[in-house]
Every structure is written in structure tokens, then in C-alpha cells.
């Protein structure tokens, strides 16, 4: 549930597209799970990577997370090497996690990657579709600004896709050094303030079904989902 309602807080309008999908049905069904989003502030890629490594070690110790449970999503050099800091990001991540077995790099077409290895996997934002994991890292979120005026990718859809890759934990690393934040980084800031309002709303308005393993499943009718989106959006506008 974490990625769904956190994404709703960051980007409410993105959920509306699902409503027009005839294969979805009358309800949106999801499981109540997931933890509080974790934020890591660092003024350089190196600092973000160092703090990320420390957080991952804590997750492994406290939550029983394995290295293969972790995906790191990052910006890739495509149209302009100057605009997409792929090599510098890849370098600091590789150096930082070398003593933990290194990183399994997943390319744009996903071919050649060993999805059975016991290593952390790293993948470009633009290849995140279909790659779900217990832990998803949105690395150097400030770099997502480059997609705002992109003419080769739907930046809103990509943003929502990356936000919904985590099954349990989402970690955001970022820098506040830039004098002007992009709209996506502003959306993350606002989403972090609002996400806690969504779960109380669901608990009050939707009866969750408790499964044999103790997990809870919500089946949200679209009309109530609209109420949720409007509630989040109105609070966002007031903020």
C-alpha cells in the first residue's frame, strides 16, 4: 500500500488514468503494507550514497532485508551527457557498495542483467516499469528535473512509475543545493507532508478484509477513490 498512497499524495492526478482502463474493473484492490518513506539529504552524490549505504545496513539488520530485495533507480545519460549525470552516479554507487558485493546493473532493455544474483540492483528511471522490489531507492531525486521539459518521455507517468516500485520501503535521496527545485521535487516534499492523511481516511471509509496471514486488503470503489484524490489534492492546494 505504501507506494500507492504515497504516490497519490505526490501526484493525485496520475491515479485518474487507471479509471479509464477497462481491465481494472469496479474496484482498485491493494494490500495494507509498507513503512514510512525514508529521506536522505546529501549535498553531493557521494554523500547521498554514503548515507544510503548506512540506511540499507540498518534495514538489513532491523527488518531482515536482503541485498537482492533492493533496487536503486537513477538518472541515465541519454540525450545529453551534461544533462544526465549517469557516469558520476554510477561511479559513486559502485564505489560505495563494492564491499557489499557490488551492484547488478540493469540496462535500458533489461537484457544481460542477472536477476538471480544476491546483489543490489540499479536501473535507470526510464527502465523502472515492471521492476518491483521490497525496497526501492529514488536516488538523487533532484536529477529528475531534467525530464520536466522532455519531448521523448512522459515525465508524469515516469515519476508515478518510479514512486510505485516499492512493496515495503521507499527511500528518497536528494540535495537541496539547487536554488530552484523542479516541480517533481516539490511534489515529493508535499507528498511527504500529506501521505499520513490517506491511511486514516481509508480506515474510516473502507472496510478492510483480513486475510489468513493477517494482512489487510482494501477494495476501493472508484467513487470513493475520487473522494480520496480530491481530499489529497485539496489539502495539497491549501498547503
GROMACS elastic network, one bead per residue, 0.5 to 0.9 nm:
[ bonds ]
;  ai    aj funct       b0    kb
    1     4     6  0.52888   500
    1     5     6  0.63399   500
    1     6     6  0.83391   500
    1    30     6  0.61192   500
    1    31     6  0.54631   500
    1    33     6  0.50561   500
    1    34     6  0.59654   500
    1   167     6  0.73842   500
    1   168     6  0.79638   500
    2     5     6  0.57077   500
    2     6     6  0.58530   500
    2     7     6  0.82560   500
    2    32     6  0.76296   500
    2    33     6  0.62039   500
    2    35     6  0.65330   500
    2    36     6  0.77521   500
    2    37     6  0.81546   500
    2   164     6  0.81884   500
    2   166     6  0.76178   500
    2   167     6  0.69973   500
    2   168     6  0.65161   500
    2   169     6  0.75159   500
    2   170     6  0.81071   500
    3     6     6  0.51883   500
    3     7     6  0.57553   500
    3     8     6  0.83498   500
    3    34     6  0.76975   500
    3   163     6  0.61141   500
    3   165     6  0.69807   500
    3   166     6  0.59890   500
    3   167     6  0.68584   500
    3   168     6  0.79299   500
    3   169     6  0.83469   500
    3   170     6  0.75532   500
    4     7     6  0.53084   500
    4     8     6  0.62048   500
    4     9     6  0.88686   500
    4    15     6  0.89989   500
    4    30     6  0.82519   500
    4   163     6  0.82494   500
    4   164     6  0.62408   500
    5     9     6  0.62841   500
    5    10     6  0.86745   500
    5   195     6  0.65775   500
    5   196     6  0.88982   500
    5   198     6  0.66212   500
    5   199     6  0.78459   500
    6     9     6  0.51742   500
    6    10     6  0.63539   500
    6    11     6  0.84966   500
    6    37     6  0.82143   500
    6   163     6  0.77999   500
    6   164     6  0.83490   500
    6   191     6  0.65435   500
    6   192     6  0.75328   500
    6   194     6  0.82899   500
    6   195     6  0.53691   500
    6   196     6  0.85344   500
    6   198     6  0.84883   500
    7    10     6  0.50134   500
    7    11     6  0.56420   500
    7    12     6  0.71527   500
    7    14     6  0.83283   500
    7    15     6  0.86062   500
    7   159     6  0.89225   500
    7   160     6  0.63395   500
    7   161     6  0.89245   500
    7   163     6  0.59652   500
    7   164     6  0.67371   500
    7   188     6  0.87931   500
    7   191     6  0.75219   500
    7   195     6  0.84645   500
    8    11     6  0.51995   500
    8    13     6  0.77764   500
    8    14     6  0.75298   500
    8    15     6  0.69287   500
    8   160     6  0.88207   500
    8   191     6  0.79267   500
    8   195     6  0.79168   500
    8   198     6  0.86636   500
    8   228     6  0.86709   500
    8   229     6  0.69462   500
    8   232     6  0.75194   500
    8   233     6  0.88488   500
    9    12     6  0.58881   500
    9   187     6  0.82449   500
    9   188     6  0.83960   500
    9   190     6  0.75000   500
    9   192     6  0.76008   500
    9   193     6  0.84616   500
    9   194     6  0.58787   500
    9   195     6  0.54415   500
    9   197     6  0.89164   500
    9   198     6  0.79672   500
    9   229     6  0.81834   500
    9   232     6  0.60310   500
    9   233     6  0.75753   500
    9   236     6  0.80193   500
   10   160     6  0.85541   500
   10   163     6  0.89485   500
   10   184     6  0.83599   500
   10   186     6  0.87157   500
   10   187     6  0.50002   500
   10   188     6  0.54973   500
   10   189     6  0.79870   500
   10   190     6  0.64745   500
   10   192     6  0.76066   500
   10   194     6  0.81783   500
   10   195     6  0.81252   500
   10   236     6  0.89498   500
   11    14     6  0.58006   500
   11    15     6  0.78850   500
   11   156     6  0.82566   500
   11   159     6  0.85573   500
   11   160     6  0.70992   500
   11   184     6  0.89052   500
   11   187     6  0.69161   500
   11   188     6  0.85751   500
   11   191     6  0.77978   500
   11   233     6  0.86224   500
   12    15     6  0.60116   500
   12    16     6  0.77113   500
   12   228     6  0.89156   500
   12   229     6  0.55742   500
   12   230     6  0.80119   500
   12   232     6  0.71059   500
   12   233     6  0.64003   500
   13    16     6  0.54794   500
   13    17     6  0.76916   500
   13   229     6  0.74823   500
   13   233     6  0.84897   500
   14    17     6  0.59805   500
   14    18     6  0.79513   500
   14   156     6  0.74377   500
   14   157     6  0.71350   500
   14   160     6  0.68759   500
   15    18     6  0.56656   500
   15    19     6  0.73683   500
   15   160     6  0.89054   500
   15   225     6  0.89161   500
   15   229     6  0.79835   500
   16    19     6  0.53510   500
   16    20     6  0.74556   500
   16   226     6  0.81683   500
   16   229     6  0.85476   500
   17    20     6  0.57076   500
   17    21     6  0.71906   500
   18    21     6  0.52740   500
   18    22     6  0.85956   500
   18    24     6  0.71982   500
   18    28     6  0.89504   500
   19    22     6  0.77684   500
   19    24     6  0.75061   500
   19    25     6  0.86228   500
   19    26     6  0.88560   500
   19   222     6  0.72833   500
   20    23     6  0.88835   500
   20    24     6  0.84140   500
   21    24     6  0.57373   500
   21    25     6  0.80431   500
   22    25     6  0.63449   500
   24    27     6  0.72238   500
   24    28     6  0.71900   500
   25    28     6  0.75987   500
   26   220     6  0.83866   500
   26   221     6  0.60140   500
   26   222     6  0.65106   500
   27   219     6  0.56790   500
   27   220     6  0.51880   500
   27   222     6  0.60961   500
   27   225     6  0.89107   500
   28   218     6  0.79525   500
   28   219     6  0.56472   500
   28   220     6  0.51506   500
   28   221     6  0.65770   500
   28   222     6  0.72001   500
   28   225     6  0.81816   500
   29   217     6  0.69523   500
   29   218     6  0.56358   500
   29   220     6  0.63057   500
   29   221     6  0.89185   500
   30    33     6  0.89736   500
   30   216     6  0.85986   500
   30   217     6  0.57305   500
   30   218     6  0.55647   500
   30   219     6  0.68044   500
   30   220     6  0.84733   500
   31   215     6  0.70261   500
   31   216     6  0.57071   500
   31   218     6  0.62271   500
   31   219     6  0.89458   500
   32   208     6  0.86143   500
   32   215     6  0.67361   500
   32   216     6  0.52778   500
   32   217     6  0.59904   500
   32   218     6  0.71881   500
   33   167     6  0.76436   500
   33   168     6  0.64147   500
   33   215     6  0.76829   500
   33   216     6  0.79906   500
   34    37     6  0.86741   500
   34   134     6  0.88795   500
   34   166     6  0.83605   500
   34   167     6  0.64600   500
   34   169     6  0.59387   500
   34   170     6  0.85476   500
   35    38     6  0.86357   500
   35   168     6  0.59206   500
   35   169     6  0.55961   500
   35   170     6  0.79232   500
   36   168     6  0.89295   500
   36   169     6  0.72234   500
   36   170     6  0.78689   500
   36   196     6  0.87301   500
   37   169     6  0.64629   500
   37   170     6  0.52206   500
   37   171     6  0.59391   500
   37   172     6  0.74575   500
   37   192     6  0.75629   500
   38    55     6  0.89080   500
   38   169     6  0.77636   500
   38   170     6  0.63891   500
   38   172     6  0.61339   500
   38   173     6  0.84290   500
   39   170     6  0.87760   500
   39   171     6  0.59615   500
   39   173     6  0.59198   500
   39   174     6  0.77655   500
   40    48     6  0.66494   500
   40    51     6  0.67444   500
   40    52     6  0.69857   500
   40    55     6  0.87076   500
   40   171     6  0.74060   500
   40   172     6  0.60538   500
   40   174     6  0.63676   500
   40   175     6  0.86331   500
   41    47     6  0.81768   500
   41    48     6  0.64687   500
   41    51     6  0.81786   500
   41   172     6  0.84182   500
   41   173     6  0.58294   500
   41   174     6  0.51942   500
   41   175     6  0.57477   500
   41   176     6  0.75901   500
   42    45     6  0.71095   500
   42    46     6  0.79455   500
   42    47     6  0.50233   500
   42    49     6  0.83505   500
   42    50     6  0.88922   500
   42    51     6  0.77691   500
   42   140     6  0.88105   500
   42   173     6  0.72433   500
   42   174     6  0.61500   500
   42   175     6  0.52762   500
   42   176     6  0.78536   500
   42   177     6  0.89145   500
   43    46     6  0.83558   500
   43    47     6  0.65146   500
   43    48     6  0.72629   500
   43   174     6  0.75865   500
   43   176     6  0.66859   500
   43   177     6  0.61040   500
   44    47     6  0.52024   500
   44    48     6  0.62659   500
   44    49     6  0.85832   500
   44   140     6  0.87736   500
   44   174     6  0.86281   500
   44   175     6  0.68725   500
   44   177     6  0.87219   500
   45    48     6  0.50845   500
   45    49     6  0.60382   500
   45    50     6  0.85677   500
   45    88     6  0.78990   500
   45    89     6  0.64385   500
   45    92     6  0.68085   500
   45    93     6  0.84763   500
   45   139     6  0.87070   500
   45   140     6  0.69526   500
   45   174     6  0.85732   500
   45   175     6  0.84003   500
   46    49     6  0.51553   500
   46    50     6  0.61866   500
   46    51     6  0.87342   500
   46    89     6  0.83143   500
   46    92     6  0.57434   500
   46    93     6  0.79760   500
   46    96     6  0.81979   500
   47    50     6  0.51200   500
   47    51     6  0.62680   500
   47    52     6  0.84546   500
   48    51     6  0.52976   500
   48    52     6  0.59757   500
   48    53     6  0.86296   500
   48   139     6  0.80066   500
   48   140     6  0.74503   500
   48   173     6  0.60805   500
   48   174     6  0.70877   500
   48   175     6  0.80893   500
   49    53     6  0.61576   500
   49    54     6  0.87144   500
   49    89     6  0.88678   500
   49    92     6  0.67424   500
   49    93     6  0.61067   500
   49    96     6  0.65381   500
   49    97     6  0.86809   500
   49   139     6  0.83974   500
   49   173     6  0.83167   500
   50    53     6  0.52785   500
   50    54     6  0.65350   500
   50    55     6  0.88948   500
   50    92     6  0.88535   500
   50    93     6  0.87067   500
   50    96     6  0.65653   500
   51    54     6  0.50830   500
   51    55     6  0.62739   500
   51    56     6  0.86656   500
   51   173     6  0.87365   500
   52    55     6  0.50808   500
   52    56     6  0.61426   500
   52    57     6  0.86404   500
   52   137     6  0.87275   500
   52   139     6  0.89217   500
   52   171     6  0.82873   500
   52   173     6  0.75206   500
   53    56     6  0.51114   500
   53    57     6  0.62571   500
   53    58     6  0.87462   500
   53    96     6  0.72281   500
   53    97     6  0.71827   500
   54    57     6  0.52356   500
   54    58     6  0.64477   500
   54    59     6  0.88502   500
   55    58     6  0.50957   500
   55    59     6  0.62780   500
   55    60     6  0.87112   500
   55   171     6  0.89220   500
   56    59     6  0.50082   500
   56    60     6  0.61923   500
   56    61     6  0.86106   500
   56    65     6  0.83574   500
   56    67     6  0.84581   500
   56    70     6  0.86471   500
   57    60     6  0.51382   500
   57    61     6  0.62390   500
   57    62     6  0.85834   500
   57    65     6  0.88717   500
   58    61     6  0.50922   500
   58    62     6  0.58492   500
   58    63     6  0.79053   500
   59    62     6  0.52226   500
   59    63     6  0.52007   500
   59    64     6  0.68199   500
   59    65     6  0.59428   500
   59    66     6  0.87184   500
   60    63     6  0.56241   500
   60    66     6  0.61241   500
   60    67     6  0.78866   500
   61    64     6  0.58463   500
   61    65     6  0.74345   500
   62    65     6  0.80341   500
   65    68     6  0.84093   500
   65    69     6  0.64452   500
   65    70     6  0.81937   500
   65   134     6  0.80558   500
   65   135     6  0.82810   500
   66    69     6  0.52740   500
   66    70     6  0.73864   500
   66   118     6  0.78791   500
   66   119     6  0.84638   500
   66   120     6  0.85702   500
   67    70     6  0.56950   500
   67    71     6  0.88387   500
   67   100     6  0.84589   500
   67   101     6  0.89462   500
   67   118     6  0.61579   500
   67   119     6  0.52061   500
   67   121     6  0.83108   500
   68    71     6  0.78326   500
   68   115     6  0.84483   500
   68   116     6  0.81326   500
   68   117     6  0.69751   500
   68   120     6  0.51106   500
   68   121     6  0.69357   500
   68   133     6  0.86034   500
   69   118     6  0.86991   500
   69   119     6  0.84363   500
   69   120     6  0.71512   500
   69   121     6  0.84522   500
   69   133     6  0.56985   500
   69   134     6  0.54570   500
   69   135     6  0.60050   500
   69   136     6  0.84915   500
   70   119     6  0.82260   500
   70   120     6  0.53534   500
   70   121     6  0.63698   500
   70   122     6  0.83925   500
   70   133     6  0.62186   500
   70   134     6  0.65655   500
   70   136     6  0.59119   500
   70   137     6  0.75587   500
   70   166     6  0.89388   500
   71   120     6  0.61772   500
   71   122     6  0.54620   500
   71   123     6  0.72150   500
   71   131     6  0.81791   500
   71   132     6  0.81420   500
   71   133     6  0.65175   500
   71   134     6  0.84225   500
   71   135     6  0.63335   500
   71   137     6  0.60966   500
   71   138     6  0.88513   500
   71   165     6  0.86205   500
   71   166     6  0.85881   500
   72   120     6  0.76306   500
   72   121     6  0.62462   500
   72   123     6  0.62042   500
   72   124     6  0.83018   500
   72   135     6  0.85074   500
   72   136     6  0.59680   500
   72   138     6  0.63895   500
   72   139     6  0.64848   500
   73   121     6  0.87083   500
   73   122     6  0.57983   500
   73   124     6  0.53457   500
   73   125     6  0.53325   500
   73   126     6  0.87938   500
   73   127     6  0.86557   500
   73   128     6  0.71628   500
   73   136     6  0.73936   500
   73   137     6  0.59267   500
   73   138     6  0.53321   500
   73   139     6  0.58855   500
   73   140     6  0.89643   500
   73   162     6  0.75148   500
   74    86     6  0.76333   500
   74    89     6  0.75782   500
   74    90     6  0.85017   500
   74   122     6  0.74582   500
   74   123     6  0.64024   500
   74   125     6  0.54607   500
   74   126     6  0.87678   500
   74   137     6  0.84655   500
   74   138     6  0.66832   500
   74   139     6  0.53333   500
   74   140     6  0.69702   500
   74   141     6  0.81498   500
   74   143     6  0.81507   500
   74   144     6  0.85587   500
   75    84     6  0.60032   500
   75    85     6  0.65822   500
   75    86     6  0.58094   500
   75    89     6  0.79758   500
   75   123     6  0.86132   500
   75   124     6  0.55572   500
   75   125     6  0.58616   500
   75   126     6  0.80364   500
   75   139     6  0.81242   500
   75   140     6  0.80790   500
   75   141     6  0.88064   500
   75   143     6  0.64217   500
   75   144     6  0.69783   500
   75   146     6  0.89289   500
   76    81     6  0.85602   500
   76    84     6  0.55598   500
   76    85     6  0.66754   500
   76    87     6  0.80723   500
   76    89     6  0.88613   500
   76   108     6  0.89877   500
   76   123     6  0.86440   500
   76   124     6  0.54749   500
   76   125     6  0.73018   500
   76   126     6  0.78999   500
   77    80     6  0.61729   500
   77    81     6  0.50733   500
   77    82     6  0.79675   500
   77    83     6  0.73108   500
   77    85     6  0.61689   500
   77    87     6  0.76076   500
   78    81     6  0.66844   500
   78    83     6  0.86173   500
   78    84     6  0.68330   500
   78    86     6  0.87093   500
   79    82     6  0.89788   500
   79    83     6  0.79014   500
   79    84     6  0.78877   500
   80    83     6  0.52340   500
   80    84     6  0.61931   500
   80    85     6  0.89976   500
   81    84     6  0.52866   500
   81    85     6  0.64826   500
   81    86     6  0.74772   500
   81    87     6  0.85477   500
   82    85     6  0.65583   500
   83    86     6  0.89962   500
   83   143     6  0.86251   500
   83   146     6  0.68585   500
   84    87     6  0.85777   500
   84   143     6  0.74664   500
   84   146     6  0.74444   500
   85    88     6  0.57348   500
   85    89     6  0.62570   500
   85    90     6  0.86349   500
   85   143     6  0.78686   500
   86    89     6  0.53293   500
   86    90     6  0.60304   500
   86    91     6  0.85088   500
   86   124     6  0.86693   500
   87    90     6  0.50558   500
   87    91     6  0.59547   500
   87    92     6  0.87091   500
   88    91     6  0.51237   500
   88    92     6  0.63993   500
   88    93     6  0.86993   500
   89    92     6  0.54426   500
   89    93     6  0.62261   500
   89    94     6  0.85348   500
   89   139     6  0.88231   500
   89   140     6  0.85386   500
   90    93     6  0.52526   500
   90    94     6  0.59930   500
   90    95     6  0.85306   500
   90   122     6  0.87570   500
   91    94     6  0.52062   500
   91    95     6  0.61393   500
   91    96     6  0.85219   500
   92    95     6  0.51485   500
   92    96     6  0.59500   500
   92    97     6  0.85939   500
   93    96     6  0.51230   500
   93    97     6  0.61448   500
   93    98     6  0.83066   500
   93   102     6  0.85866   500
   93   103     6  0.78943   500
   93   122     6  0.89505   500
   94    97     6  0.55219   500
   94    98     6  0.58149   500
   94   102     6  0.61214   500
   94   103     6  0.63332   500
   95    98     6  0.53732   500
   95    99     6  0.82844   500
   95   102     6  0.79634   500
   96    99     6  0.75059   500
   96   100     6  0.84860   500
   96   102     6  0.82738   500
   97   100     6  0.51709   500
   97   101     6  0.67238   500
   97   102     6  0.50831   500
   97   103     6  0.68627   500
   97   120     6  0.85455   500
   98   101     6  0.54759   500
   98   103     6  0.74238   500
   99   102     6  0.66449   500
  100   103     6  0.85093   500
  100   119     6  0.80124   500
  100   120     6  0.87630   500
  101   118     6  0.81675   500
  101   119     6  0.62433   500
  101   120     6  0.81968   500
  102   119     6  0.66607   500
  102   120     6  0.72534   500
  103   119     6  0.58011   500
  103   120     6  0.51514   500
  103   121     6  0.56189   500
  103   122     6  0.66910   500
  104   113     6  0.67747   500
  104   114     6  0.70288   500
  104   115     6  0.82132   500
  104   117     6  0.76493   500
  104   118     6  0.88040   500
  104   119     6  0.60053   500
  104   120     6  0.60319   500
  104   122     6  0.63143   500
  104   123     6  0.88035   500
  105   110     6  0.89492   500
  105   112     6  0.89288   500
  105   113     6  0.65028   500
  105   114     6  0.86254   500
  105   120     6  0.85770   500
  105   121     6  0.58017   500
  105   122     6  0.51009   500
  105   123     6  0.62798   500
  106   109     6  0.80065   500
  106   110     6  0.53571   500
  106   111     6  0.74920   500
  106   112     6  0.75638   500
  106   113     6  0.53007   500
  106   114     6  0.82862   500
  106   115     6  0.88437   500
  106   121     6  0.67378   500
  106   122     6  0.59136   500
  106   124     6  0.76738   500
  106   127     6  0.83080   500
  107   111     6  0.67891   500
  107   112     6  0.77623   500
  107   113     6  0.73431   500
  107   122     6  0.86219   500
  107   123     6  0.63558   500
  107   124     6  0.71634   500
  107   127     6  0.74572   500
  108   111     6  0.80260   500
  108   123     6  0.76288   500
  108   124     6  0.68155   500
  108   126     6  0.71493   500
  108   127     6  0.53485   500
  108   128     6  0.89114   500
  109   112     6  0.87083   500
  109   127     6  0.72057   500
  110   113     6  0.61728   500
  110   123     6  0.85569   500
  110   127     6  0.75117   500
  111   114     6  0.86566   500
  113   116     6  0.88946   500
  113   121     6  0.88910   500
  114   117     6  0.57190   500
  115   118     6  0.85350   500
  115   119     6  0.89603   500
  115   121     6  0.83000   500
  116   119     6  0.86366   500
  117   120     6  0.85010   500
  123   126     6  0.81716   500
  123   127     6  0.64410   500
  123   128     6  0.67007   500
  124   127     6  0.54180   500
  124   128     6  0.66530   500
  125   128     6  0.53800   500
  125   129     6  0.85516   500
  125   138     6  0.85014   500
  125   144     6  0.85666   500
  125   158     6  0.73139   500
  125   159     6  0.83248   500
  125   161     6  0.86813   500
  125   162     6  0.65798   500
  126   129     6  0.76116   500
  126   153     6  0.82574   500
  126   158     6  0.68910   500
  126   162     6  0.86238   500
  127   130     6  0.83262   500
  127   131     6  0.81796   500
  128   131     6  0.55711   500
  128   132     6  0.82401   500
  128   158     6  0.82368   500
  128   161     6  0.69230   500
  128   162     6  0.60903   500
  128   165     6  0.74763   500
  129   132     6  0.81705   500
  129   158     6  0.83745   500
  129   161     6  0.63268   500
  129   162     6  0.75609   500
  129   165     6  0.79631   500
  130   161     6  0.88178   500
  130   165     6  0.78579   500
  131   165     6  0.64131   500
  131   166     6  0.89831   500
  132   135     6  0.84092   500
  132   136     6  0.78102   500
  132   164     6  0.79572   500
  132   166     6  0.59789   500
  132   167     6  0.68960   500
  133   136     6  0.62330   500
  133   165     6  0.63075   500
  133   166     6  0.53431   500
  133   167     6  0.58494   500
  133   168     6  0.80271   500
  133   169     6  0.88593   500
  134   165     6  0.82996   500
  134   166     6  0.54284   500
  134   169     6  0.62436   500
  134   170     6  0.84551   500
  135   165     6  0.80785   500
  135   166     6  0.52538   500
  135   167     6  0.66660   500
  135   168     6  0.61085   500
  135   170     6  0.58283   500
  135   171     6  0.75666   500
  136   162     6  0.83460   500
  136   163     6  0.82612   500
  136   164     6  0.85717   500
  136   165     6  0.60483   500
  136   167     6  0.79978   500
  136   168     6  0.84293   500
  136   169     6  0.64853   500
  136   170     6  0.50295   500
  136   171     6  0.63342   500
  136   172     6  0.87009   500
  137   162     6  0.89342   500
  137   165     6  0.89153   500
  137   166     6  0.81934   500
  137   169     6  0.84549   500
  137   170     6  0.58560   500
  137   172     6  0.59617   500
  137   173     6  0.75599   500
  138   141     6  0.60650   500
  138   162     6  0.72953   500
  138   163     6  0.76553   500
  138   170     6  0.75008   500
  138   171     6  0.61497   500
  138   173     6  0.63258   500
  138   174     6  0.86067   500
  139   142     6  0.85953   500
  139   143     6  0.84993   500
  139   171     6  0.79843   500
  139   172     6  0.61921   500
  139   173     6  0.50648   500
  139   174     6  0.70075   500
  140   143     6  0.58140   500
  140   144     6  0.78479   500
  140   172     6  0.75305   500
  140   173     6  0.51468   500
  140   175     6  0.69152   500
  141   144     6  0.55923   500
  141   145     6  0.79918   500
  141   172     6  0.68019   500
  141   173     6  0.61253   500
  141   174     6  0.51008   500
  141   175     6  0.76995   500
  141   184     6  0.83535   500
  141   185     6  0.66317   500
  141   188     6  0.88537   500
  142   145     6  0.59487   500
  142   146     6  0.85871   500
  142   173     6  0.86177   500
  142   174     6  0.59027   500
  142   175     6  0.64338   500
  142   176     6  0.80814   500
  142   178     6  0.82845   500
  142   181     6  0.74487   500
  142   182     6  0.73639   500
  142   184     6  0.82817   500
  142   185     6  0.62776   500
  143   146     6  0.61357   500
  143   147     6  0.84317   500
  143   174     6  0.86611   500
  144   147     6  0.58078   500
  144   148     6  0.76206   500
  144   155     6  0.87118   500
  144   159     6  0.81731   500
  144   182     6  0.80231   500
  144   184     6  0.71195   500
  144   185     6  0.77785   500
  145   148     6  0.55387   500
  145   149     6  0.84172   500
  145   181     6  0.79147   500
  145   182     6  0.51891   500
  145   183     6  0.73800   500
  145   184     6  0.67081   500
  145   185     6  0.75254   500
  146   149     6  0.69643   500
  146   150     6  0.71997   500
  146   182     6  0.85932   500
  147   151     6  0.84537   500
  147   152     6  0.88919   500
  147   153     6  0.74315   500
  147   154     6  0.81672   500
  147   155     6  0.55371   500
  147   156     6  0.88537   500
  147   158     6  0.89505   500
  148   154     6  0.88660   500
  148   155     6  0.61112   500
  148   156     6  0.83434   500
  148   182     6  0.77279   500
  148   183     6  0.77861   500
  148   184     6  0.80274   500
  149   155     6  0.81262   500
  150   153     6  0.60376   500
  150   154     6  0.75367   500
  150   155     6  0.70711   500
  151   154     6  0.78027   500
  152   155     6  0.89199   500
  153   156     6  0.88313   500
  153   157     6  0.85066   500
  153   158     6  0.76031   500
  154   157     6  0.54908   500
  154   158     6  0.61736   500
  154   159     6  0.86642   500
  155   158     6  0.50322   500
  155   159     6  0.60271   500
  155   160     6  0.86325   500
  156   159     6  0.51370   500
  156   160     6  0.63065   500
  156   161     6  0.86053   500
  156   184     6  0.85840   500
  157   160     6  0.52057   500
  157   161     6  0.61050   500
  157   162     6  0.87549   500
  158   162     6  0.62452   500
  158   163     6  0.86111   500
  159   162     6  0.53950   500
  159   163     6  0.62980   500
  159   164     6  0.88621   500
  159   184     6  0.76770   500
  160   163     6  0.51381   500
  160   164     6  0.63627   500
  161   164     6  0.53531   500
  161   165     6  0.66868   500
  162   165     6  0.56169   500
  162   166     6  0.84689   500
  163   166     6  0.72743   500
  163   170     6  0.78273   500
  164   167     6  0.78493   500
  164   170     6  0.87240   500
  165   170     6  0.82514   500
  166   169     6  0.57996   500
  166   170     6  0.56857   500
  167   170     6  0.81495   500
  172   188     6  0.89143   500
  174   185     6  0.86962   500
  175   178     6  0.73538   500
  176   179     6  0.76747   500
  176   180     6  0.88966   500
  176   181     6  0.79784   500
  177   180     6  0.87527   500
  178   181     6  0.65323   500
  181   184     6  0.80526   500
  181   185     6  0.61056   500
  181   186     6  0.64146   500
  182   185     6  0.54343   500
  182   186     6  0.63471   500
  182   187     6  0.86869   500
  183   187     6  0.60786   500
  183   188     6  0.87323   500
  184   188     6  0.63248   500
  184   189     6  0.87036   500
  185   188     6  0.50759   500
  185   189     6  0.63312   500
  185   190     6  0.86927   500
  186   189     6  0.50550   500
  186   190     6  0.62078   500
  186   191     6  0.84535   500
  187   190     6  0.51178   500
  187   191     6  0.58823   500
  187   192     6  0.85516   500
  188   192     6  0.61170   500
  188   193     6  0.87267   500
  189   192     6  0.54003   500
  189   193     6  0.67635   500
  190   193     6  0.52501   500
  190   194     6  0.64057   500
  190   195     6  0.87145   500
  190   236     6  0.69547   500
  190   239     6  0.79448   500
  191   194     6  0.50766   500
  191   195     6  0.57625   500
  191   236     6  0.82035   500
  192   195     6  0.57178   500
  192   196     6  0.80102   500
  193   196     6  0.73276   500
  193   197     6  0.86764   500
  194   197     6  0.57022   500
  194   198     6  0.75288   500
  194   232     6  0.71722   500
  194   235     6  0.76651   500
  194   236     6  0.73677   500
  195   198     6  0.57238   500
  195   199     6  0.77544   500
  195   232     6  0.84056   500
  196   199     6  0.61832   500
  196   200     6  0.74890   500
  197   200     6  0.58863   500
  197   201     6  0.65908   500
  197   232     6  0.78691   500
  198   201     6  0.51523   500
  198   202     6  0.63789   500
  198   203     6  0.87660   500
  198   228     6  0.73695   500
  198   231     6  0.86352   500
  198   232     6  0.74494   500
  199   202     6  0.51252   500
  199   203     6  0.61419   500
  199   204     6  0.85564   500
  200   203     6  0.50745   500
  200   204     6  0.61150   500
  200   205     6  0.86064   500
  201   204     6  0.52000   500
  201   205     6  0.61177   500
  201   206     6  0.81491   500
  201   228     6  0.76132   500
  202   205     6  0.51303   500
  202   206     6  0.52261   500
  202   207     6  0.80828   500
  202   208     6  0.86932   500
  202   218     6  0.82697   500
  202   220     6  0.87148   500
  202   228     6  0.82367   500
  203   206     6  0.57427   500
  203   207     6  0.69514   500
  203   208     6  0.76181   500
  204   207     6  0.79289   500
  205   224     6  0.82225   500
  206   218     6  0.68528   500
  206   219     6  0.76023   500
  206   220     6  0.69631   500
  206   224     6  0.86624   500
  207   217     6  0.87771   500
  207   218     6  0.69567   500
  207   219     6  0.81847   500
  208   216     6  0.57295   500
  208   217     6  0.53336   500
  208   219     6  0.73824   500
  209   215     6  0.82983   500
  209   216     6  0.54669   500
  209   217     6  0.51117   500
  209   218     6  0.65589   500
  209   219     6  0.83980   500
  210   213     6  0.80901   500
  210   214     6  0.58947   500
  210   215     6  0.57724   500
  210   217     6  0.64663   500
  211   214     6  0.52975   500
  211   215     6  0.54660   500
  211   216     6  0.61640   500
  211   217     6  0.74408   500
  212   215     6  0.74036   500
  213   216     6  0.88925   500
  220   223     6  0.82617   500
  220   224     6  0.64540   500
  220   225     6  0.62038   500
  221   224     6  0.54680   500
  221   225     6  0.62250   500
  221   226     6  0.87629   500
  222   226     6  0.61044   500
  222   227     6  0.86409   500
  223   226     6  0.51408   500
  223   227     6  0.65950   500
  223   228     6  0.89121   500
  224   228     6  0.63212   500
  224   229     6  0.87097   500
  225   229     6  0.62205   500
  225   230     6  0.85507   500
  226   229     6  0.50808   500
  226   230     6  0.60712   500
  226   231     6  0.84304   500
  227   230     6  0.51225   500
  227   231     6  0.59724   500
  227   232     6  0.85854   500
  228   231     6  0.50601   500
  228   232     6  0.62015   500
  228   233     6  0.84672   500
  229   232     6  0.52668   500
  229   233     6  0.59829   500
  229   234     6  0.85117   500
  230   234     6  0.59211   500
  230   235     6  0.84617   500
  231   234     6  0.53119   500
  231   235     6  0.62605   500
  231   236     6  0.85323   500
  232   235     6  0.52569   500
  232   236     6  0.60864   500
  232   237     6  0.87080   500
  233   237     6  0.62033   500
  233   238     6  0.87076   500
  234   237     6  0.50938   500
  234   238     6  0.62882   500
  234   239     6  0.86699   500
  235   238     6  0.51155   500
  235   239     6  0.62528   500
  236   239     6  0.51139   500
